[in-house]
């Protein structure tokens, strides 16, 4: 191929790329318009999460979450249910398996990829937890908690972070989790 043909081919390739660029821009604008045209829509998501306990009990946990609700004009109301299996890593019950269920009523807002919500939670715990007063064991008794959640949604892919204190007696156990999931 002679040098003149190479330059012609490069020029044609550049013109082709420039011709396709508005299509990509138009596609991006169309995607944004779909979001703006749907100010009211269903919220549905599932994911896997992992994290740990901080405060008076320390340990690791992993599990899954599901959330269902509604988004209207930036405001989000949804139910969030999270289930975990974990293990304490310090204290008299080191290595004991814990079962945890957090069930939250969330109120928040969502703008673009950014979603922030908080709400009260009805929590259940099975197993034993360390506290400054010694070991406390739970057999599924309902507990009060509060959930704070930050999520970033890139299309259907979601990255989330939760901070969740659970109150029992005069003590608090706080769970911090990070998650990956799918959201509609």
N, C-alpha and C positions, 0 to 999 in steps of 0.2 A: 504494500500500500504506500503510495507516494505521500509526501508531507502535505500537499494540498488536500488530498482526500481525508487525511487525519484531521485537519482543521475543519473541513466541511462536516465531518461526522461529529466532531466536538460541538460545532455550532448548532447542528440539528438536535443533538442531545440536550444542549442548554435550552434551546427554544421549546423542546418537548417538556422539560422539567418546569419551565416558566409557565407553560400552558396548563400544566396539571396543578400548579400551586394554588390557583384560585379554587379549583375543585376541592382541595384539602381544606382551605379556609372556609369555603361554603359548607362543607361537611361539618366542620367544627361549629360554625354558627348555627347550623340546623340542629345539632345536638343540644346546644344551649337553649335554642328556642323551644325544643321539646320540654325541657325542664321548666321553662317559663310558662308554657302552655298548660302544664300540669301542676297548678298550685295546690291541688288537693289530690293525694294519692295514698295508697296502702303502703305501710311499712312492714316488711317481712325480712327476717334475717336469721341465719344460723352460723355457728362458728365454733372453733376450738379455742380454749383459753388455758393459760398456765400462769402461775405466779407463786405468791407465798403469803404467809402470815407475818405480821409485824406486831409490835406492842409486847404484851406479856407472854404470848405464845409465839414460837418461831417454828416455821416449817415450810414445806413446799406442797403445792397442789396443782392438779390439772383436771380439765373437764370440758364441758360443752355449754353452749348457750343458745337460746332461741328468743326472738323478740317479734311481736306482732302489734301493730297499731295504725295510726293515721298521721299523715303530715298535711297540714293545711296552712297555706300562706306563711310558711316558715316556722310555724309552731308544730311541735311533735308531741303526741301523747301515745305511749305504748307500754305494754307489759313486757318485762324482761325476766326470764327464768334462767338461772345458771345452776348447774350441778357439778360438784367437784369431789374428787377423791384425793386425800392428802395425807401427809404424815408429819407428826411433830418431830423436831430434830433436837430439842433440848428438854431437860426436866425429867421427872419421874416416869413419864409416859413416852420417852424417846422412842421413835420408831412405830408408835401405835398408829394404825390407820384411822383416818377421820372421814366421815361422809358429811357433805355440806350442801344445802340447797338454799339459794338466795332467790326470792321472788319479789320483784320490785315493780311499783307503779311509777313510771317515769314521765316527767314533763320537761321539755327542752325546746331547743330550736335547731334548725338546720339551714345553713346557707352554703351553697356550692358543695364542696367536699367536706366541709367542717360541720360536725354535729356535736352538741353539748347538752347533757341532760342530767337530772338528779331526781331522787324521789325516795319515799319510805319503802321499807322492805320487811316482809315476813320471812324470817330465816329459820331453818331447821339444822341441827347438828347432831350427829351420832358419833359416839366415841368419847374420848376424854381430852380435856384441854388443861394446860398448866395456867395457874394464876398466882398472884402474889400470896394468896391465902391457901395455897396448896392446889391439889388437882380437883377439877370440877368435871364431872361426867354428865353427858347429855344423852338422852334416849329419844331424840326426835321432838323434844319440847319446843314450842314456838318461841322465837326470840325476835326482838325488834332490831332492825338495822336501817342504815341509810346508804344509798348507792349513788355514786357520782361517776358519770361515764363520758368519755371523749372518744369520738370515732371519726376517722377520715375515710371517705368512700371515694374510690376511684373506679367509676363505672359500677360494676357489681361487686368488686373486690373491696373488702372493708378491713381496716386495721383499727383495733379498739384498745382502750385502757380504762380500767375500773379501779376505783378506790371505794372500799366497802367496810365501814365499821359495823360490827355486830355487838350489841350490848347485852350482857348477862350479869345479873346481880349488880355489884358495884364495879364491874370490870368491863373492859372493851377488848375485843380482838379485831384487828383490822386486816383485811385481805387486799392485796394489790395484784391485779392480773393484767396481762396483755393478751390480745386475741387476734386471730385471723379468721376471716369468714366471708360469706356471701350475703349481700343485702340487695333488696329490691326497692 
